[in-house]
């Protein structure tokens, strides 16, 4: 990863100070840290990959060392060169980039919440179908229905509970993102 890519990942412009890098890293960590993603494994995995890039971008900008450069060609920029490259910050670029990152995270969370709502609807249908299968006298004659009905009802109930927990966690995360957005906008 080169310096330009690192600046882009952290939403900074050339001339950002070391303090700007640390602040941008802290904000991105609050958004992308895998532990903040609830129990959704797909979202955690994606956040983990993005968080690795954020960590590498911070290291490139502060230490002049790229994680990928350790595996391939040596990095030509030394820590001393990096320190002398700092200039006064251009604030508008940093804030707009951070707002863009928040908007992207929000869109992903809203899409995930919609998927969980669909999952909850499936759970409701399973619960209703299972309960009806057990409640309708005609269907009680069939042993298969008497086995499948309760399993469908319990599966539906568990699906509803799990989906609702995910929805609640996503809603909390959306509230955090909104607070972060307001804080950034108030600084602008």
C-alpha positions in Angstrom: 0.0 0.0 0.0 1.4 3.4 -0.9 0.8 6.7 0.8 -1.9 7.8 -1.6 -3.9 4.7 -1.0 -3.5 5.0 2.8 -4.8 8.6 2.7 -7.8 7.5 0.6 -8.7 4.7 2.9 -8.6 7.0 6.0 -10.5 9.7 4.1 -7.6 12.2 4.4 -5.8 14.5 2.0 -2.1 15.1 1.5 -0.9 17.4 4.2 -2.8 15.8 7.0 -1.0 15.8 10.3 -0.2 12.8 12.4 -2.9 13.8 14.8 -5.4 13.9 11.8 -4.3 10.3 10.9 -4.8 9.1 14.5 -8.2 10.8 14.7 -9.4 9.4 11.4 -8.1 5.9 12.4 -10.0 6.2 15.7 -13.3 7.1 13.9 -12.9 4.4 11.3 -12.2 1.9 14.1 -15.4 2.9 15.8 -17.3 2.2 12.5 -15.5 -0.9 11.2 -14.2 -2.8 14.3 -15.4 -6.5 13.9 -16.6 -6.6 17.5 -19.1 -3.8 16.7 -20.9 -5.9 14.1 -23.0 -8.1 16.3 -23.2 -11.8 15.7 -23.5 -11.6 11.9 -20.5 -13.6 10.7 -20.6 -12.2 7.1 -20.6 -8.6 8.3 -17.9 -9.4 10.8 -15.7 -10.9 8.1 -16.2 -7.9 5.8 -15.5 -5.5 8.6 -12.4 -7.5 9.5 -11.0 -7.2 6.0 -11.7 -3.4 5.9 -10.3 -3.0 9.4 -7.0 -4.6 8.3 -6.8 -2.0 5.5 -7.5 0.8 8.0 -4.7 -0.6 10.3 -2.3 -0.8 7.4 -3.2 2.7 6.2 -2.4 4.1 9.7 0.9 2.3 9.7 1.9 3.6 6.3 1.1 7.2 7.2 2.6 7.1 10.7 5.5 4.7 10.4 6.0 4.6 6.6 5.6 0.8 6.7 3.1 -1.1 4.6 2.1 -4.6 5.8 2.1 -5.8 2.2 5.5 -4.3 1.6 6.9 -6.7 4.2 5.7 -9.6 2.1 6.9 -8.2 -1.2 9.2 -5.3 -2.2 10.8 -3.2 0.5 9.1 0.2 1.2 11.2 3.1 -0.1 9.7 5.7 2.2 11.4 5.8 5.6 9.8 6.9 8.9 11.9 10.1 8.8 10.7 10.9 5.3 7.2 10.4 6.4 7.6 12.7 9.4 8.9 15.5 7.2 6.0 15.1 4.8 3.3 16.4 7.2 1.6 19.7 6.2 -1.3 21.6 7.7 -4.6 19.7 7.4 -7.2 20.4 4.7 -10.3 19.9 6.9 -13.1 19.8 4.4 -11.8 16.7 2.6 -11.3 14.8 5.8 -14.8 15.5 7.1 -16.5 14.8 3.8 -14.6 11.5 3.5 -15.6 10.6 7.0 -19.3 11.5 6.2 -19.0 9.3 3.1 -17.7 6.4 5.1 -20.5 6.8 7.6 -23.1 6.9 4.8 -21.6 3.7 3.3 -21.7 1.9 6.6 -25.3 3.1 7.1 -26.3 1.8 3.7 -24.8 -1.6 4.5 -26.5 -1.7 7.9 -29.9 -0.8 6.4 -29.5 -3.5 3.8 -28.6 -6.0 6.6 -31.6 -4.9 8.7 -33.9 -5.4 5.7 -32.6 -8.9 5.3 -33.1 -9.6 9.0 -36.7 -8.3 8.7 -37.3 -10.7 5.8 -35.8 -13.5 7.9 -38.2 -12.5 10.7 -41.2 -12.7 8.3 -40.1 -16.2 7.3 -40.0 -17.1 11.0 -43.5 -15.8 11.5 -44.7 -17.9 8.6 -43.0 -21.0 10.0 -44.5 -20.4 13.4 -48.0 -19.9 12.0 -47.8 -22.9 9.7 -46.4 -25.1 12.5 -49.2 -24.0 14.9 -51.9 -24.6 12.3 -50.6 -28.0 11.4 -50.9 -29.0 15.1 -54.2 -27.3 15.6 -56.2 -28.5 12.6 -57.9 -31.8 13.6 -57.8 -33.2 10.1 -54.1 -32.9 9.9 -53.5 -34.4 13.3 -54.2 -37.8 11.8 -50.9 -37.7 9.9 -47.9 -38.6 12.0 -45.5 -36.7 9.7 -47.6 -33.5 10.2 -47.5 -34.1 14.0 -43.7 -34.3 13.8 -43.1 -31.5 11.4 -45.6 -29.0 12.9 -44.0 -28.5 16.3 -40.5 -28.4 14.7 -41.6 -25.7 12.2 -43.3 -23.7 15.0 -40.2 -23.9 17.3 -37.9 -23.1 14.3 -40.0 -20.2 13.4 -40.0 -18.9 17.0 -36.2 -19.1 17.2 -35.8 -17.4 13.8 -38.1 -14.6 15.0 -36.1 -14.1 18.3 -32.7 -14.2 16.5 -33.8 -11.9 13.8 -35.2 -9.4 16.3 -32.0 -9.4 18.3 -30.0 -8.7 15.1 -32.4 -5.9 14.2 -32.1 -4.3 17.6 -28.3 -4.5 17.4 -28.3 -2.9 13.9 -30.7 -0.2 15.1 -28.3 0.6 17.9 -25.4 0.8 15.5 -27.4 3.1 13.2 -28.0 5.4 16.2 -24.2 5.4 16.9 -23.5 6.3 13.2 -26.0 9.1 13.4 -24.4 10.5 16.5 -21.0 10.3 14.8 -22.4 12.1 11.7 -23.8 14.9 13.9 -20.6 15.3 15.7 -18.6 15.6 12.4 -21.2 18.0 11.0 -21.0 20.2 14.1 -17.3 20.5 13.7 -17.6 21.5 10.1 
